[in-house]
Structure formats: structure tokens, C-alpha cells
Amino acid sequence: MKVRVLGCSGAIARDSRTTSFLVDDDVLIDAGTGVGDLTRDEMLRIDDVFLTHAHLDHIACLPLMVDTTASARTGRPLRVHALPATLHALRQHVFNDVIWPDFSRLPSAVAPLITFHPLQVGDLRPIGHRVIEVLPAEHSVPAVGYAARRADQAGAPWWVFSGDTERNPAFWRRVNQMDVAALVIETAFSNRERELAKLARHLSPDVLAEELDHIDPARRYPIYITHTKPAETETIMREIAQFDRVRPPRHEVVHDIRWLSASHVFEL
């Protein structure tokens, strides 16, 4: 299984694309502006999209991608998986025949271009030779994270994505039960904007440090930082690099923390 990073920025700018991950060549996790770098043929291979939540930076390219592939999608609708609240937001505010055509009824209600599939935290969705698990998230709107692994290999490790989240004990309880190959976790704001991060239900480096203390000390895996704002990335990563030098009582813990960049490929 491969997970290709199409976008992992908290905002747009030159060479910055918002959140989207391509699992193998047929599953998207989030549909931010990174999807726009795919060719039309690559978009046509995608059968399933798993959305973490309804914010624009995570769904921006979904309606455009459906339109781009529409002529070849008849009889093979794109399956969109998300929380009921996220699907409701898409229906009400995006695919509403005002902002964008309602492709869940076009070209007809019996043969649409997209179908909506509600999910809940804890669900396991088999997709071919992989399984996607829905993880809890704590954000300003209903949100989830995801974990993915091969289903055809016993004991295959998980690729884990936190989604947009603030403090999240339930997430760590489940992650500590998993054999994790890599963790992708957001840190959207620097410590200077810690209060704003709290209001927006995002992580800042100081809060991330406290969250990482929930990891079972016996477990070690690389941790990739995502969703940084382009103007703040250097500051955020510098503050994260200070964790183990300045924070008691976990001096013995050395995290393998890396900045995530677009085009990175996870091989599992």
C-alpha cells in the first residue's frame, strides 16, 4: 500500500496545496487543492473519497474533480464517505444547484455521478485489499481522522492521520492499540497564536507536545507534521524541535518528528 501526499499545507501559496492524500491510486483521503495536480486519468482511477470534515481546505477540489471526470463517470459514481454532518453540509452548501450542480442527482437520480455514504467513529471500511478505520477528532465542526492498512496481510501496520483536531484523548487510546507505521498529525499554529489555535480547535507546538505524551512510551514511529501555514512553517518546526530539550518530565522520550511535504510517499 502506498500513500502519496498531494497536499498538506494549511493554506495556499506557490507550491503549497491543502490537504489530500492518495491511497494507492483509487482512494482519496480529503480533497483539498492538492487534487488539482492530478491528471484527469489519475482522477478517473479514484473510486472512493474519505472526508475528515466539511471545511473548504479539505473539500475544495471535490466538486471540481467530479465535473472534470463527469463524462466518464456515468454508471460508476464516485463514492464519498464522511460523517452525516459533513455529508449534510456538502448537500446544503456545495452540491445544491447554486454553488455547484447536484451531482448526486445528475445525470439522473438513479444513475448519479456521486453517492454519499455516512460513517461513524470506529467504523471499518474495506476498500479492495485495504481497510480504512474512522478515528475520533475534536475540531470546530464535526470531524474525524483516519487510519489505513492492508487487509490482505496479517499484522500489517497502520498509516494514521489525525485530521484537524485539538486535544483528543480518545484518539490516543485507539492509536496506542495499533501497530503504527507512521503518524501524520496537524499543527496549524505557532505558540504565538496558541489562543487562536485553541479557539479554532487546532494544535500548536506546546499543545502537540502534551498530546504526544499520550503515546505509549514503548512505541516508536515517525511523526509527520501537517497543516502548517506557509508563513509559519519554520517557526512551528523550530518550536517543535525544542520538545525534548525543554519539557519535563519526559526527558527520556525522543520523538522522531518530521515536517511533511507534498509529493512524499509512504510505503506500507
C-alpha positions in Angstrom: 0.0 0.0 0.0 1.2 3.5 -0.9 0.0 6.8 0.5 1.0 9.8 -1.7 0.8 13.3 -0.3 -0.9 15.5 -2.8 -1.2 18.4 -0.4 -0.5 19.0 3.3 -0.4 22.8 3.8 -2.8 24.8 6.0 -3.2 27.5 3.2 -2.4 28.1 -0.4 0.6 29.8 -2.0 3.1 28.9 -4.7 4.0 25.2 -4.1 1.5 24.9 -1.2 -1.5 22.7 -1.6 -4.2 21.9 1.0 -4.9 18.5 2.5 -5.3 15.5 0.3 -3.7 12.0 0.4 -3.9 9.4 -2.4 -4.0 5.8 -1.2 -2.6 3.6 -4.0 -4.4 5.1 -7.0 -8.1 4.7 -6.2 -8.8 6.2 -2.7 -8.6 9.8 -1.6 -8.4 10.9 2.0 -9.6 14.5 1.9 -9.9 16.5 -1.4 -8.1 19.8 -0.8 -6.3 21.7 -3.6 -3.6 19.1 -3.9 -6.0 17.1 -6.0 -5.6 19.7 -8.7 -2.2 18.4 -9.5 -3.5 15.0 -10.6 -4.1 14.3 -14.3 -7.6 13.6 -15.5 -6.7 9.9 -15.9 -5.5 9.8 -12.3 -8.7 11.4 -11.2 -10.7 8.8 -13.1 -9.0 5.9 -11.2 -10.3 7.3 -7.9 -13.4 5.4 -6.7 -13.7 6.4 -3.0 -13.2 9.7 -1.2 -13.0 9.8 2.6 -13.5 13.3 4.0 -12.4 14.3 7.5 -14.8 17.3 7.7 -16.5 20.0 5.7 -14.0 22.8 5.8 -13.1 24.2 2.4 -9.4 23.4 2.5 -10.3 19.7 2.8 -13.1 19.6 0.2 -12.2 22.3 -2.3 -11.4 20.1 -5.3 -14.1 17.5 -4.8 -16.8 19.3 -6.9 -14.3 20.3 -9.5 -12.9 16.7 -9.7 -16.4 15.3 -10.2 -17.0 17.9 -13.0 -13.7 17.1 -14.7 -14.4 13.3 -14.8 -18.2 13.6 -15.4 -18.3 12.3 -19.0 -16.6 9.1 -17.9 -18.3 8.6 -14.6 -21.8 7.6 -15.8 -22.6 4.2 -14.3 -19.5 4.4 -12.0 -20.3 7.0 -9.4 -17.7 8.4 -7.1 -18.3 7.2 -3.5 -18.0 9.9 -0.9 -17.6 8.7 2.7 -18.0 11.1 5.7 -19.8 11.9 8.9 -23.6 12.6 8.4 -23.0 16.2 9.3 -20.3 16.5 6.7 -22.5 15.0 4.0 -25.3 17.3 5.0 -23.0 20.3 4.6 -22.0 19.1 1.2 -25.6 18.7 0.1 -26.7 22.0 1.5 -23.8 24.3 0.7 -21.9 22.8 -2.3 -23.9 20.3 -4.4 -27.0 22.4 -4.2 -27.5 23.6 -7.8 -26.4 27.1 -6.7 -22.8 26.8 -5.8 -22.4 23.6 -7.9 -24.6 21.1 -9.7 -26.1 18.4 -7.5 -24.2 15.5 -9.0 -25.9 13.2 -6.6 -28.9 13.6 -8.9 -27.2 14.1 -12.2 -27.4 12.9 -14.9 -30.3 11.2 -13.1 -31.3 10.2 -9.6 -30.9 6.5 -10.5 -27.5 7.0 -12.2 -25.7 9.8 -10.3 -22.1 10.9 -10.6 -21.5 10.7 -6.9 -23.1 8.8 -4.0 -22.9 9.7 -0.3 -22.0 7.1 2.4 -22.3 8.1 6.0 -19.9 6.7 8.6 -19.2 7.0 12.3 -16.2 6.9 14.6 -15.0 3.3 14.9 -16.3 2.1 11.6 -14.1 -0.1 9.5 -14.5 0.2 5.7 -12.9 -2.4 3.5 -11.8 -1.0 0.2 -10.3 -3.6 -2.0 -7.2 -5.0 -0.3 -7.2 -2.2 2.3 -9.2 -1.3 5.3 -10.0 2.3 6.5 -10.8 2.9 10.1 -12.6 6.1 11.3 -10.8 7.8 14.2 -12.1 10.5 16.6 -11.2 14.1 16.1 -12.0 17.3 18.1 -12.5 20.2 15.8 -14.7 23.3 15.4 -17.1 21.3 13.2 -17.9 17.5 13.3 -14.7 15.8 12.2 -12.8 12.6 12.1 -9.3 11.2 11.4 -8.5 8.0 9.5 -6.2 5.0 9.7 -5.4 2.8 6.7 -3.6 -0.5 6.4 -3.5 -3.6 4.1 -6.3 -6.1 4.9 -4.7 -8.9 3.0 -1.6 -9.2 5.2 -1.9 -10.4 8.8 -0.4 -7.8 11.2 0.1 -5.1 8.6 0.9 -1.7 10.2 -1.3 1.3 10.1 -0.8 4.7 8.5 -2.6 7.2 10.8 -3.9 10.7 10.1 -5.3 12.8 12.9 -7.4 15.1 10.7 -7.9 18.6 12.1 -8.1 18.3 15.8 -7.3 19.8 19.2 -6.7 17.8 22.4 -8.1 14.3 21.8 -7.7 11.6 24.4 -9.9 9.1 22.6 -7.7 9.3 19.5 -4.6 8.3 21.6 -6.4 5.5 23.3 -7.1 3.9 19.9 -3.7 4.7 18.4 -2.0 3.0 21.3 -3.8 -0.2 20.4 -2.4 0.0 16.8 0.8 -1.1 15.2 1.6 2.3 13.7 4.0 2.7 10.7 3.6 6.5 10.6 1.5 9.2 12.2 0.5 12.3 10.4 -0.7 15.0 12.8 -1.7 18.6 12.4 0.0 21.6 14.0 -1.7 24.6 12.3 -0.5 27.5 14.5 2.7 28.5 16.3 2.9 29.0 20.0 2.5 32.8 19.5 -1.0 32.0 18.3 -1.8 29.3 20.8 -5.1 31.0 21.9 -6.2 31.3 18.3 -5.4 27.7 17.8 -7.5 26.7 20.8 -10.4 28.8 19.5 -10.2 27.2 16.1 -9.7 23.7 17.6 -6.2 23.2 16.1 -2.9 22.2 17.7 0.1 24.5 18.5 3.5 23.1 19.3 3.1 23.3 23.1 -0.2 21.5 23.0 1.2 19.0 20.5 3.9 18.2 23.0 1.4 17.5 25.6 -0.6 15.3 23.2 2.4 13.3 22.2 2.9 12.4 25.9 -0.2 10.2 25.5 1.8 7.8 23.2 2.7 4.6 24.9 6.5 5.0 25.8 7.2 1.6 24.4 6.1 2.6 21.0 8.2 4.5 18.5 7.3 5.6 15.0 7.9 8.6 12.8 5.6 11.6 13.3 4.9 13.9 10.4 3.7 17.4 10.9 1.0 18.6 8.6 -1.3 21.6 8.1 1.3 24.3 8.9 0.6 27.8 7.4 3.3 28.6 4.8 4.3 31.8 6.7 4.6 30.0 10.0 6.1 26.6 9.0 9.7 27.5 10.0 8.6 28.9 13.4 6.3 25.9 14.1 9.0 23.3 13.3 11.6 25.2 15.3 9.3 25.2 18.3 8.5 21.5 17.8 12.2 20.7 17.7 12.6 22.0 21.3 10.3 19.4 22.8 12.7 17.0 24.4 15.2 19.7 25.4 12.9 21.8 27.5 9.9 19.8 28.7 9.9 17.8 31.9 9.1 15.1 32.9 9.6 13.1 29.7 13.3 13.8 29.1 13.8 10.2 28.2 11.4 10.5 25.2 12.9 11.3 21.9 10.3 11.8 19.2 11.1 11.2 15.5 9.3 14.3 14.2 9.5 15.4 10.6 7.8 18.1 8.5 5.5 16.6 5.9 5.9 17.8 2.3 3.8 17.4 -0.8 4.9 14.5 -3.0 6.1 12.5 -0.1 5.2 8.8 -0.5 4.5 6.4 2.4 5.2 2.8 1.6 3.4 0.2 3.8 
